[in-house]
C-alpha cells in the first residue's frame, strides 16, 4: 500500500467527543452533526484545506469499548470558546505517513491487518500519538495518518 509523508502543523482546533464503541452509530451521527455545524458556521474553506479528523483516544484492547473516547477534530483559528456544540483545543502537529483507503468496512479492516507489516517493510517508526483518520471532500475515501519520527 502506498503512502506519502506529510508534516501537519500545530493549530488551534475545535472538537466533538463521543464515548462508546468505535464504529458505532453514535459516531456516525456525531459526524453528521459536526458537518452541519461546519456548514452553519461557513467554514468551507477550512474544510477544503484541512478536512475533518477522527481521533480514537483509547486502545480498545486495554479500555472497555463503552469507555472509548472518539473525537472529531476540525482545524480553525476562529474562536468558538463560547459555542456549546464544540470544545476548543490545540493540536500538536508532527510528521505523518498518510495512507489513502477506500472507506468501506472491508478495506479499512484490511488496512489495519496490513499495518504492522507495512510499517516493518517501510521502516516506519511510530511516535507516541494517536493514529488519525482524515476525511476530505472526496466521498468514499479516508486517509489514515500514522504519527512517525
N, CA, C and O atoms as a GROMACS GRO file, in nm:
protein
  596
    1UNK      N    1   0.085  -0.118   0.000
    1UNK     CA    2   0.000   0.000   0.000
    1UNK      C    3   0.089   0.124   0.000
    1UNK      O    4   0.184   0.132   0.078
    2UNK      N    5   0.058   0.219  -0.087
    2UNK     CA    6   0.138   0.340  -0.100
    2UNK      C    7   0.102   0.440   0.009
    2UNK      O    8  -0.009   0.438   0.063
    3UNK      N    9   0.196   0.526   0.040
    3UNK     CA   10   0.173   0.632   0.137
    3UNK      C   11   0.257   0.752   0.098
    3UNK      O   12   0.348   0.742   0.016
    4UNK      N   13   0.225   0.865   0.159
    4UNK     CA   14   0.306   0.985   0.141
    4UNK      C   15   0.341   1.037   0.280
    4UNK      O   16   0.272   1.008   0.377
    5UNK      N   17   0.448   1.115   0.288
    5UNK     CA   18   0.489   1.176   0.414
    5UNK      C   19   0.433   1.319   0.415
    5UNK      O   20   0.443   1.392   0.316
    6UNK      N   21   0.376   1.358   0.529
    6UNK     CA   22   0.318   1.490   0.542
    6UNK      C   23   0.352   1.547   0.679
    6UNK      O   24   0.351   1.476   0.779
    7UNK      N   25   0.382   1.676   0.682
    7UNK     CA   26   0.402   1.747   0.808
    7UNK      C   27   0.273   1.822   0.836
    7UNK      O   28   0.231   1.907   0.757
    8UNK      N   29   0.209   1.791   0.948
    8UNK     CA   30   0.087   1.860   0.990
    8UNK      C   31   0.127   1.964   1.093
    8UNK      O   32   0.195   1.933   1.191
    9UNK      N   33   0.084   2.088   1.070
    9UNK     CA   34   0.123   2.200   1.158
    9UNK      C   35   0.049   2.196   1.291
    9UNK      O   36  -0.060   2.139   1.302
   10UNK      N   37   0.110   2.258   1.393
   10UNK     CA   38   0.041   2.286   1.518
   10UNK      C   39  -0.070   2.385   1.486
   10UNK      O   40  -0.048   2.482   1.413
   11UNK      N   41  -0.190   2.361   1.539
   11UNK     CA   42  -0.302   2.450   1.507
   11UNK      C   43  -0.404   2.454   1.618
   11UNK      O   44  -0.414   2.363   1.700
   12UNK      N   45  -0.479   2.563   1.619
   12UNK     CA   46  -0.598   2.568   1.702
   12UNK      C   47  -0.704   2.482   1.636
   12UNK      O   48  -0.705   2.466   1.513
   13UNK      N   49  -0.792   2.428   1.716
   13UNK     CA   50  -0.896   2.341   1.660
   13UNK      C   51  -1.016   2.340   1.753
   13UNK      O   52  -1.011   2.390   1.865
   14UNK      N   53  -1.123   2.280   1.703
   14UNK     CA   54  -1.240   2.250   1.784
   14UNK      C   55  -1.270   2.103   1.767
   14UNK      O   56  -1.230   2.041   1.668
   15UNK      N   57  -1.341   2.046   1.865
   15UNK     CA   58  -1.372   1.904   1.854
   15UNK      C   59  -1.504   1.872   1.922
   15UNK      O   60  -1.553   1.946   2.008
   16UNK      N   61  -1.560   1.758   1.881
   16UNK     CA   62  -1.675   1.694   1.945
   16UNK      C   63  -1.627   1.557   1.990
   16UNK      O   64  -1.541   1.497   1.926
   17UNK      N   65  -1.682   1.507   2.100
   17UNK     CA   66  -1.640   1.378   2.154
   17UNK      C   67  -1.760   1.288   2.176
   17UNK      O   68  -1.866   1.333   2.221
   18UNK      N   69  -1.741   1.160   2.144
   18UNK     CA   70  -1.837   1.057   2.181
   18UNK      C   71  -1.762   0.953   2.265
   18UNK      O   72  -1.645   0.923   2.239
   19UNK      N   73  -1.830   0.899   2.364
   19UNK     CA   74  -1.773   0.792   2.445
   19UNK      C   75  -1.856   0.667   2.421
   19UNK      O   76  -1.977   0.664   2.446
   20UNK      N   77  -1.790   0.564   2.372
   20UNK     CA   78  -1.857   0.439   2.341
   20UNK      C   79  -1.776   0.362   2.238
   20UNK      O   80  -1.666   0.404   2.201
   21UNK      N   81  -1.829   0.251   2.190
   21UNK     CA   82  -1.754   0.167   2.095
   21UNK      C   83  -1.719   0.242   1.967
   21UNK      O   84  -1.800   0.318   1.914
   22UNK      N   85  -1.598   0.219   1.917
   22UNK     CA   86  -1.558   0.276   1.789
   22UNK      C   87  -1.644   0.212   1.680
   22UNK      O   88  -1.681   0.096   1.689
   23UNK      N   89  -1.676   0.291   1.576
   23UNK     CA   90  -1.757   0.241   1.466
   23UNK      C   91  -1.906   0.237   1.497
   23UNK      O   92  -1.982   0.180   1.420
   24UNK      N   93  -1.947   0.297   1.607
   24UNK     CA   94  -2.088   0.294   1.648
   24UNK      C   95  -2.172   0.392   1.567
   24UNK      O   96  -2.119   0.484   1.504
   25UNK      N   97  -2.304   0.370   1.569
   25UNK     CA   98  -2.394   0.463   1.500
   25UNK      C   99  -2.388   0.601   1.565
   25UNK      O  100  -2.415   0.701   1.498
   26UNK      N  101  -2.355   0.608   1.693
   26UNK     CA  102  -2.342   0.738   1.759
   26UNK      C  103  -2.227   0.819   1.699
   26UNK      O  104  -2.238   0.941   1.686
   27UNK      N  105  -2.119   0.752   1.661
   27UNK     CA  106  -2.008   0.822   1.596
   27UNK      C  107  -2.048   0.871   1.458
   27UNK      O  108  -2.008   0.980   1.416
   28UNK      N  109  -2.128   0.793   1.387
   28UNK     CA  110  -2.178   0.834   1.255
   28UNK      C  111  -2.269   0.956   1.272
   28UNK      O  112  -2.260   1.051   1.194
   29UNK      N  113  -2.356   0.952   1.371
   29UNK     CA  114  -2.446   1.066   1.397
   29UNK      C  115  -2.366   1.190   1.437
   29UNK      O  116  -2.400   1.302   1.396
   30UNK      N  117  -2.262   1.172   1.515
   30UNK     CA  118  -2.178   1.285   1.555
   30UNK      C  119  -2.114   1.348   1.431
   30UNK      O  120  -2.104   1.471   1.423
   31UNK      N  121  -2.070   1.268   1.336
   31UNK     CA  122  -2.011   1.321   1.213
   31UNK      C  123  -2.114   1.406   1.138
   31UNK      O  124  -2.081   1.512   1.086
   32UNK      N  125  -2.238   1.359   1.131
   32UNK     CA  126  -2.344   1.436   1.063
   32UNK      C  127  -2.364   1.570   1.133
   32UNK      O  128  -2.374   1.674   1.067
   33UNK      N  129  -2.369   1.570   1.267
   33UNK     CA  130  -2.385   1.695   1.343
   33UNK      C  131  -2.266   1.788   1.322
   33UNK      O  132  -2.282   1.909   1.308
   34UNK      N  133  -2.147   1.730   1.319
   34UNK     CA  134  -2.026   1.811   1.302
   34UNK      C  135  -2.024   1.877   1.165
   34UNK      O  136  -1.990   1.995   1.153
   35UNK      N  137  -2.061   1.803   1.062
   35UNK     CA  138  -2.066   1.860   0.926
   35UNK      C  139  -2.170   1.971   0.919
   35UNK      O  140  -2.146   2.073   0.854
   36UNK      N  141  -2.285   1.953   0.985
   36UNK     CA  142  -2.387   2.058   0.988
   36UNK      C  143  -2.332   2.182   1.059
   36UNK      O  144  -2.354   2.295   1.014
   37UNK      N  145  -2.262   2.161   1.170
   37UNK     CA  146  -2.205   2.272   1.246
   37UNK      C  147  -2.104   2.349   1.159
   37UNK      O  148  -2.104   2.472   1.157
   38UNK      N  149  -2.018   2.276   1.088
   38UNK     CA  150  -1.919   2.339   1.000
   38UNK      C  151  -1.989   2.422   0.893
   38UNK      O  152  -1.948   2.534   0.864
   39UNK      N  153  -2.094   2.366   0.834
   39UNK     CA  154  -2.170   2.436   0.730
   39UNK      C  155  -2.238   2.561   0.786
   39UNK      O  156  -2.234   2.667   0.724
   40UNK      N  157  -2.300   2.548   0.904
   40UNK     CA  158  -2.369   2.661   0.965
   40UNK      C  159  -2.274   2.777   0.995
   40UNK      O  160  -2.314   2.894   0.991
   41UNK      N  161  -2.148   2.746   1.025
   41UNK     CA  162  -2.050   2.850   1.057
   41UNK      C  163  -1.966   2.890   0.937
   41UNK      O  164  -1.865   2.960   0.952
   42UNK      N  165  -2.007   2.846   0.819
   42UNK     CA  166  -1.944   2.884   0.693
   42UNK      C  167  -1.792   2.864   0.697
   42UNK      O  168  -1.714   2.956   0.670
   43UNK      N  169  -1.753   2.744   0.732
   43UNK     CA  170  -1.612   2.707   0.743
   43UNK      C  171  -1.566   2.620   0.626
   43UNK      O  172  -1.478   2.535   0.642
   44UNK      N  173  -1.626   2.640   0.511
   44UNK     CA  174  -1.597   2.553   0.396
   44UNK      C  175  -1.453   2.566   0.347
   44UNK      O  176  -1.397   2.469   0.296
   45UNK      N  177  -1.393   2.685   0.361
   45UNK     CA  178  -1.253   2.699   0.317
   45UNK      C  179  -1.161   2.613   0.404
   45UNK      O  180  -1.074   2.544   0.352
   46UNK      N  181  -1.182   2.616   0.536
   46UNK     CA  182  -1.103   2.533   0.626
   46UNK      C  183  -1.130   2.385   0.601
   46UNK      O  184  -1.039   2.302   0.607
   47UNK      N  185  -1.256   2.351   0.572
   47UNK     CA  186  -1.291   2.213   0.544
   47UNK      C  187  -1.215   2.161   0.422
   47UNK      O  188  -1.162   2.050   0.424
   48UNK      N  189  -1.211   2.242   0.317
   48UNK     CA  190  -1.138   2.201   0.196
   48UNK      C  191  -0.989   2.186   0.223
   48UNK      O  192  -0.924   2.093   0.174
   49UNK      N  193  -0.934   2.278   0.302
   49UNK     CA  194  -0.790   2.277   0.326
   49UNK      C  195  -0.747   2.166   0.421
   49UNK      O  196  -0.648   2.097   0.396
   50UNK      N  197  -0.822   2.147   0.530
   50UNK     CA  198  -0.777   2.056   0.636
   50UNK      C  199  -0.858   1.927   0.648
   50UNK      O  200  -0.804   1.826   0.693
   51UNK      N  201  -0.984   1.928   0.610
   51UNK     CA  202  -1.069   1.811   0.628
   51UNK      C  203  -1.114   1.799   0.773
   51UNK      O  204  -1.093   1.889   0.854
   52UNK      N  205  -1.174   1.687   0.804
   52UNK     CA  206  -1.219   1.654   0.940
   52UNK      C  207  -1.137   1.535   0.986
   52UNK      O  208  -1.120   1.437   0.913
   53UNK      N  209  -1.085   1.544   1.107
   53UNK     CA  210  -1.004   1.437   1.163
   53UNK      C  211  -1.086   1.355   1.262
   53UNK      O  212  -1.158   1.411   1.345
   54UNK      N  213  -1.075   1.224   1.253
   54UNK     CA  214  -1.131   1.134   1.352
   54UNK      C  215  -1.016   1.080   1.436
   54UNK      O  216  -0.920   1.025   1.382
   55UNK      N  217  -1.027   1.098   1.569
   55UNK     CA  218  -0.914   1.065   1.655
   55UNK      C  219  -0.958   0.970   1.767
   55UNK      O  220  -1.017   1.014   1.865
   56UNK      N  221  -0.929   0.840   1.754
   56UNK     CA  222  -0.955   0.749   1.864
   56UNK      C  223  -0.855   0.777   1.976
   56UNK      O  224  -0.734   0.783   1.952
   57UNK      N  225  -0.905   0.794   2.098
   57UNK     CA  226  -0.820   0.833   2.209
   57UNK      C  227  -0.775   0.716   2.296
   57UNK      O  228  -0.684   0.731   2.379
   58UNK      N  229  -0.838   0.600   2.279
   58UNK     CA  230  -0.810   0.487   2.368
   58UNK      C  231  -0.787   0.360   2.288
   58UNK      O  232  -0.834   0.346   2.175
   59UNK      N  233  -0.714   0.267   2.347
   59UNK     CA  234  -0.690   0.136   2.289
   59UNK      C  235  -0.801   0.042   2.336
   59UNK      O  236  -0.807   0.010   2.455
   60UNK      N  237  -0.889  -0.002   2.245
   60UNK     CA  238  -1.000  -0.090   2.287
   60UNK      C  239  -0.951  -0.225   2.339
   60UNK      O  240  -1.031  -0.301   2.395
   61UNK      N  241  -0.824  -0.257   2.322
   61UNK     CA  242  -0.767  -0.378   2.381
   61UNK      C  243  -0.736  -0.359   2.529
   61UNK      O  244  -0.718  -0.457   2.602
   62UNK      N  245  -0.731  -0.234   2.574
   62UNK     CA  246  -0.696  -0.204   2.713
   62UNK      C  247  -0.809  -0.135   2.789
   62UNK      O  248  -0.813  -0.140   2.912
   63UNK      N  249  -0.900  -0.070   2.717
   63UNK     CA  250  -1.011   0.006   2.776
   63UNK      C  251  -1.141  -0.060   2.732
   63UNK      O  252  -1.154  -0.095   2.615
   64UNK      N  253  -1.238  -0.078   2.822
   64UNK     CA  254  -1.368  -0.132   2.778
   64UNK      C  255  -1.428  -0.046   2.666
   64UNK      O  256  -1.422   0.077   2.672
   65UNK      N  257  -1.486  -0.111   2.566
   65UNK     CA  258  -1.535  -0.039   2.448
   65UNK      C  259  -1.635   0.070   2.484
   65UNK      O  260  -1.639   0.174   2.417
   66UNK      N  261  -1.716   0.050   2.588
   66UNK     CA  262  -1.814   0.152   2.625
   66UNK      C  263  -1.750   0.276   2.686
   66UNK      O  264  -1.818   0.376   2.708
   67UNK      N  265  -1.619   0.271   2.713
   67UNK     CA  266  -1.548   0.387   2.770
   67UNK      C  267  -1.449   0.449   2.672
   67UNK      O  268  -1.378   0.543   2.707
   68UNK      N  269  -1.444   0.398   2.548
   68UNK     CA  270  -1.352   0.450   2.449
   68UNK      C  271  -1.397   0.588   2.400
   68UNK      O  272  -1.514   0.609   2.367
   69UNK      N  273  -1.302   0.681   2.397
   69UNK     CA  274  -1.329   0.818   2.352
   69UNK      C  275  -1.292   0.832   2.205
   69UNK      O  276  -1.184   0.791   2.163
   70UNK      N  277  -1.383   0.892   2.128
   70UNK     CA  278  -1.359   0.919   1.987
   70UNK      C  279  -1.390   1.066   1.962
   70UNK      O  280  -1.501   1.112   1.986
   71UNK      N  281  -1.290   1.139   1.913
   71UNK     CA  282  -1.305   1.281   1.886
   71UNK      C  283  -1.310   1.307   1.736
   71UNK      O  284  -1.240   1.243   1.658
   72UNK      N  285  -1.395   1.401   1.698
   72UNK     CA  286  -1.391   1.458   1.564
   72UNK      C  287  -1.329   1.596   1.581
   72UNK      O  288  -1.372   1.675   1.665
   73UNK      N  289  -1.228   1.624   1.503
   73UNK     CA  290  -1.148   1.745   1.520
   73UNK      C  291  -1.148   1.824   1.390
   73UNK      O  292  -1.143   1.768   1.281
   74UNK      N  293  -1.154   1.956   1.405
   74UNK     CA  294  -1.157   2.046   1.290
   74UNK      C  295  -1.062   2.162   1.315
   74UNK      O  296  -1.075   2.234   1.414
   75UNK      N  297  -0.966   2.181   1.224
   75UNK     CA  298  -0.867   2.287   1.240
   75UNK      C  299  -0.928   2.422   1.202
   75UNK      O  300  -0.978   2.440   1.091
   76UNK      N  301  -0.922   2.517   1.295
   76UNK     CA  302  -0.967   2.654   1.268
   76UNK      C  303  -0.904   2.748   1.369
   76UNK      O  304  -0.883   2.712   1.485
   77UNK      N  305  -0.872   2.868   1.323
   77UNK     CA  306  -0.818   2.970   1.413
   77UNK      C  307  -0.929   3.059   1.469
   77UNK      O  308  -0.902   3.145   1.553
   78UNK      N  309  -1.052   3.038   1.425
   78UNK     CA  310  -1.162   3.118   1.478
   78UNK      C  311  -1.193   3.075   1.622
   78UNK      O  312  -1.174   2.960   1.660
   79UNK      N  313  -1.241   3.170   1.699
   79UNK     CA  314  -1.270   3.147   1.841
   79UNK      C  315  -1.413   3.098   1.858
   79UNK      O  316  -1.509   3.172   1.834
   80UNK      N  317  -1.427   2.972   1.899
   80UNK     CA  318  -1.557   2.914   1.927
   80UNK      C  319  -1.568   2.873   2.074
   80UNK      O  320  -1.643   2.781   2.108
   81UNK      N  321  -1.493   2.942   2.162
   81UNK     CA  322  -1.489   2.905   2.303
   81UNK      C  323  -1.625   2.920   2.372
   81UNK      O  324  -1.649   2.858   2.475
   82UNK      N  325  -1.714   3.002   2.316
   82UNK     CA  326  -1.846   3.020   2.378
   82UNK      C  327  -1.953   2.934   2.311
   82UNK      O  328  -2.070   2.938   2.350
   83UNK      N  329  -1.914   2.855   2.211
   83UNK     CA  330  -2.008   2.769   2.139
   83UNK      C  331  -2.029   2.640   2.218
   83UNK      O  332  -1.932   2.572   2.252
   84UNK      N  333  -2.153   2.607   2.249
   84UNK     CA  334  -2.186   2.490   2.329
   84UNK      C  335  -2.173   2.358   2.253
   84UNK      O  336  -2.168   2.251   2.314
   85UNK      N  337  -2.167   2.364   2.120
   85UNK     CA  338  -2.163   2.241   2.038
   85UNK      C  339  -2.024   2.179   2.030
   85UNK      O  340  -2.010   2.059   2.008
   86UNK      N  341  -1.920   2.262   2.047
   86UNK     CA  342  -1.782   2.215   2.029
   86UNK      C  343  -1.696   2.258   2.147
   86UNK      O  344  -1.729   2.351   2.221
   87UNK      N  345  -1.584   2.188   2.161
   87UNK     CA  346  -1.484   2.223   2.262
   87UNK      C  347  -1.362   2.279   2.190
   87UNK      O  348  -1.321   2.223   2.088
   88UNK      N  349  -1.302   2.388   2.240
   88UNK     CA  350  -1.180   2.439   2.178
   88UNK      C  351  -1.060   2.356   2.223
   88UNK      O  352  -1.062   2.293   2.328
   89UNK      N  353  -0.956   2.358   2.143
   89UNK     CA  354  -0.834   2.287   2.180
   89UNK      C  355  -0.718   2.328   2.093
   89UNK      O  356  -0.730   2.416   2.007
   90UNK      N  357  -0.605   2.263   2.115
   90UNK     CA  358  -0.485   2.287   2.036
   90UNK      C  359  -0.433   2.151   1.988
   90UNK      O  360  -0.424   2.056   2.066
   91UNK      N  361  -0.401   2.143   1.860
   91UNK     CA  362  -0.347   2.021   1.803
   91UNK      C  363  -0.197   2.034   1.789
   91UNK      O  364  -0.146   2.129   1.728
   92UNK      N  365  -0.126   1.938   1.846
   92UNK     CA  366   0.020   1.932   1.835
   92UNK      C  367   0.053   1.852   1.710
   92UNK      O  368   0.035   1.730   1.707
   93UNK      N  369   0.101   1.919   1.608
   93UNK     CA  370   0.126   1.855   1.480
   93UNK      C  371   0.248   1.764   1.482
   93UNK      O  372   0.294   1.722   1.588
   94UNK      N  373   0.298   1.735   1.364
   94UNK     CA  374   0.414   1.650   1.351
   94UNK      C  375   0.420   1.583   1.215
   94UNK      O  376   0.348   1.619   1.122
   95UNK      N  377   0.506   1.485   1.206
   95UNK     CA  378   0.529   1.411   1.082
   95UNK      C  379   0.439   1.288   1.079
   95UNK      O  380   0.427   1.216   1.178
   96UNK      N  381   0.375   1.265   0.962
   96UNK     CA  382   0.281   1.154   0.947
   96UNK      C  383   0.305   1.082   0.815
   96UNK      O  384   0.338   1.143   0.714
   97UNK      N  385   0.288   0.951   0.818
   97UNK     CA  386   0.277   0.871   0.696
   97UNK      C  387   0.127   0.864   0.667
   97UNK      O  388   0.049   0.820   0.752
   98UNK      N  389   0.086   0.907   0.548
   98UNK     CA  390  -0.056   0.918   0.514
   98UNK      C  391  -0.092   0.810   0.412
   98UNK      O  392  -0.038   0.805   0.302
   99UNK      N  393  -0.187   0.724   0.452
   99UNK     CA  394  -0.237   0.616   0.367
   99UNK      C  395  -0.379   0.649   0.326
   99UNK      O  396  -0.463   0.677   0.411
  100UNK      N  397  -0.409   0.646   0.196
  100UNK     CA  398  -0.544   0.670   0.147
  100UNK      C  399  -0.613   0.536   0.126
  100UNK      O  400  -0.560   0.447   0.059
  101UNK      N  401  -0.734   0.523   0.184
  101UNK     CA  402  -0.806   0.395   0.186
  101UNK      C  403  -0.951   0.419   0.144
  101UNK      O  404  -1.012   0.518   0.183
  102UNK      N  405  -1.006   0.327   0.064
  102UNK     CA  406  -1.149   0.331   0.036
  102UNK      C  407  -1.223   0.308   0.167
  102UNK      O  408  -1.192   0.215   0.240
  103UNK      N  409  -1.320   0.394   0.196
  103UNK     CA  410  -1.387   0.390   0.328
  103UNK      C  411  -1.501   0.288   0.329
  103UNK      O  412  -1.619   0.322   0.333
  104UNK      N  413  -1.460   0.161   0.325
  104UNK     CA  414  -1.554   0.050   0.343
  104UNK      C  415  -1.502  -0.034   0.459
  104UNK      O  416  -1.383  -0.030   0.491
  105UNK      N  417  -1.591  -0.108   0.523
  105UNK     CA  418  -1.550  -0.193   0.634
  105UNK      C  419  -1.440  -0.288   0.592
  105UNK      O  420  -1.343  -0.308   0.665
  106UNK      N  421  -1.455  -0.346   0.473
  106UNK     CA  422  -1.357  -0.443   0.423
  106UNK      C  423  -1.219  -0.380   0.404
  106UNK      O  424  -1.119  -0.435   0.449
  107UNK      N  425  -1.213  -0.264   0.336
  107UNK     CA  426  -1.084  -0.200   0.306
  107UNK      C  427  -1.018  -0.144   0.432
  107UNK      O  428  -0.896  -0.150   0.446
  108UNK      N  429  -1.098  -0.089   0.523
  108UNK     CA  430  -1.043  -0.036   0.648
  108UNK      C  431  -0.988  -0.151   0.733
  108UNK      O  432  -0.879  -0.139   0.790
  109UNK      N  433  -1.061  -0.261   0.741
  109UNK     CA  434  -1.012  -0.379   0.815
  109UNK      C  435  -0.882  -0.431   0.754
  109UNK      O  436  -0.790  -0.468   0.827
  110UNK      N  437  -0.876  -0.435   0.622
  110UNK     CA  438  -0.755  -0.480   0.553
  110UNK      C  439  -0.637  -0.388   0.587
  110UNK      O  440  -0.525  -0.435   0.610
  111UNK      N  441  -0.662  -0.256   0.589
  111UNK     CA  442  -0.556  -0.161   0.625
  111UNK      C  443  -0.501  -0.194   0.764
  111UNK      O  444  -0.379  -0.201   0.782
  112UNK      N  445  -0.590  -0.214   0.862
  112UNK     CA  446  -0.544  -0.241   0.998
  112UNK      C  447  -0.469  -0.374   1.008
  112UNK      O  448  -0.371  -0.385   1.083
  113UNK      N  449  -0.514  -0.474   0.934
  113UNK     CA  450  -0.444  -0.603   0.936
  113UNK      C  451  -0.305  -0.591   0.874
  113UNK      O  452  -0.211  -0.654   0.922
  114UNK      N  453  -0.292  -0.512   0.768
  114UNK     CA  454  -0.165  -0.499   0.696
  114UNK      C  455  -0.070  -0.397   0.758
  114UNK      O  456   0.048  -0.394   0.724
  115UNK      N  457  -0.121  -0.313   0.850
  115UNK     CA  458  -0.041  -0.203   0.903
  115UNK      C  459   0.092  -0.248   0.966
  115UNK      O  460   0.195  -0.190   0.934
  116UNK      N  461   0.093  -0.349   1.054
  116UNK     CA  462   0.223  -0.387   1.114
  116UNK      C  463   0.328  -0.427   1.008
  116UNK      O  464   0.445  -0.390   1.019
  117UNK      N  465   0.285  -0.501   0.907
  117UNK     CA  466   0.378  -0.542   0.801
  117UNK      C  467   0.422  -0.422   0.717
  117UNK      O  468   0.539  -0.413   0.679
  118UNK      N  469   0.329  -0.330   0.686
  118UNK     CA  470   0.365  -0.210   0.609
  118UNK      C  471   0.466  -0.125   0.685
  118UNK      O  472   0.560  -0.071   0.626
  119UNK      N  473   0.446  -0.114   0.817
  119UNK     CA  474   0.540  -0.037   0.899
  119UNK      C  475   0.679  -0.100   0.895
  119UNK      O  476   0.780  -0.030   0.879
  120UNK      N  477   0.683  -0.230   0.908
  120UNK     CA  478   0.812  -0.301   0.906
  120UNK      C  479   0.877  -0.290   0.768
  120UNK      O  480   0.996  -0.258   0.758
  121UNK      N  481   0.801  -0.315   0.663
  121UNK     CA  482   0.856  -0.312   0.526
  121UNK      C  483   0.910  -0.175   0.490
  121UNK      O  484   1.009  -0.164   0.416
  122UNK      N  485   0.846  -0.069   0.540
  122UNK     CA  486   0.885   0.068   0.505
  122UNK      C  487   0.968   0.135   0.614
  122UNK      O  488   0.999   0.254   0.605
  123UNK      N  489   1.004   0.058   0.717
  123UNK     CA  490   1.084   0.109   0.829
  123UNK      C  491   1.023   0.236   0.889
  123UNK      O  492   1.093   0.334   0.913
  124UNK      N  493   0.892   0.231   0.912
  124UNK     CA  494   0.822   0.344   0.973
  124UNK      C  495   0.820   0.323   1.124
  124UNK      O  496   0.772   0.220   1.172
  125UNK      N  497   0.872   0.419   1.197
  125UNK     CA  498   0.876   0.412   1.343
  125UNK      C  499   0.773   0.508   1.401
  125UNK      O  500   0.783   0.629   1.384
  126UNK      N  501   0.676   0.451   1.470
  126UNK     CA  502   0.568   0.532   1.526
  126UNK      C  503   0.616   0.611   1.647
  126UNK      O  504   0.692   0.561   1.730
  127UNK      N  505   0.570   0.736   1.654
  127UNK     CA  506   0.593   0.814   1.775
  127UNK      C  507   0.466   0.806   1.860
  127UNK      O  508   0.360   0.772   1.807
  128UNK      N  509   0.474   0.838   1.988
  128UNK     CA  510   0.357   0.824   2.075
  128UNK      C  511   0.252   0.932   2.049
  128UNK      O  512   0.258   1.041   2.106
  129UNK      N  513   0.159   0.901   1.964
  129UNK     CA  514   0.044   0.986   1.931
  129UNK      C  515  -0.059   0.895   1.866
  129UNK      O  516  -0.028   0.784   1.823
  130UNK      N  517  -0.182   0.943   1.859
  130UNK     CA  518  -0.290   0.863   1.800
  130UNK      C  519  -0.277   0.854   1.649
  130UNK      O  520  -0.239   0.951   1.583
  131UNK      N  521  -0.311   0.738   1.595
  131UNK     CA  522  -0.331   0.726   1.451
  131UNK      C  523  -0.465   0.793   1.424
  131UNK      O  524  -0.565   0.763   1.489
  132UNK      N  525  -0.467   0.884   1.327
  132UNK     CA  526  -0.588   0.961   1.299
  132UNK      C  527  -0.646   0.922   1.163
  132UNK      O  528  -0.575   0.874   1.075
  133UNK      N  529  -0.775   0.946   1.150
  133UNK     CA  530  -0.843   0.934   1.022
  133UNK      C  531  -0.868   1.077   0.974
  133UNK      O  532  -0.894   1.166   1.055
  134UNK      N  533  -0.860   1.099   0.843
  134UNK     CA  534  -0.893   1.231   0.789
  134UNK      C  535  -0.990   1.213   0.675
  134UNK      O  536  -0.971   1.130   0.586
  135UNK      N  537  -1.096   1.292   0.680
  135UNK     CA  538  -1.199   1.289   0.577
  135UNK      C  539  -1.198   1.422   0.505
  135UNK      O  540  -1.211   1.528   0.565
  136UNK      N  541  -1.183   1.414   0.374
  136UNK     CA  542  -1.184   1.534   0.290
  136UNK      C  543  -1.307   1.528   0.202
  136UNK      O  544  -1.399   1.451   0.226
  137UNK      N  545  -1.307   1.612   0.099
  137UNK     CA  546  -1.424   1.624   0.012
  137UNK      C  547  -1.458   1.496  -0.064
  137UNK      O  548  -1.576   1.469  -0.090
  138UNK      N  549  -1.358   1.418  -0.099
  138UNK     CA  550  -1.383   1.300  -0.182
  138UNK      C  551  -1.462   1.195  -0.104
  138UNK      O  552  -1.409   1.132  -0.012
  139UNK      N  553  -1.587   1.178  -0.140
  139UNK     CA  554  -1.672   1.080  -0.072
  139UNK      C  555  -1.620   0.939  -0.095
  139UNK      O  556  -1.569   0.907  -0.202
  140UNK      N  557  -1.634   0.858   0.006
  140UNK     CA  558  -1.596   0.718  -0.007
  140UNK      C  559  -1.450   0.690   0.020
  140UNK      O  560  -1.406   0.575   0.012
  141UNK      N  561  -1.372   0.793   0.053
  141UNK     CA  562  -1.229   0.776   0.080
  141UNK      C  563  -1.198   0.834   0.218
  141UNK      O  564  -1.263   0.928   0.263
  142UNK      N  565  -1.099   0.777   0.283
  142UNK     CA  566  -1.046   0.838   0.405
  142UNK      C  567  -0.896   0.818   0.404
  142UNK      O  568  -0.842   0.734   0.332
  143UNK      N  569  -0.830   0.898   0.485
  143UNK     CA  570  -0.686   0.886   0.498
  143UNK      C  571  -0.654   0.846   0.642
  143UNK      O  572  -0.719   0.893   0.735
  144UNK      N  573  -0.556   0.760   0.658
  144UNK     CA  574  -0.506   0.725   0.791
  144UNK      C  575  -0.371   0.793   0.806
  144UNK      O  576  -0.282   0.776   0.723
  145UNK      N  577  -0.357   0.869   0.913
  145UNK     CA  578  -0.233   0.940   0.941
  145UNK      C  579  -0.161   0.871   1.056
  145UNK      O  580  -0.206   0.873   1.170
  146UNK      N  581  -0.050   0.810   1.023
  146UNK     CA  582   0.031   0.736   1.119
  146UNK      C  583   0.143   0.828   1.170
  146UNK      O  584   0.229   0.868   1.092
  147UNK      N  585   0.144   0.861   1.300
  147UNK     CA  586   0.246   0.952   1.352
  147UNK      C  587   0.383   0.882   1.353
  147UNK      O  588   0.399   0.776   1.413
  148UNK      N  589   0.481   0.943   1.288
  148UNK     CA  590   0.613   0.882   1.277
  148UNK      C  591   0.721   0.982   1.318
  148UNK      O  592   0.698   1.103   1.324
  149UNK      N  593   0.840   0.928   1.347
  149UNK     CA  594   0.956   1.011   1.380
  149UNK      C  595   1.019   1.063   1.252
  149UNK      O  596   1.118   1.136   1.257
   0.00000   0.00000   0.00000
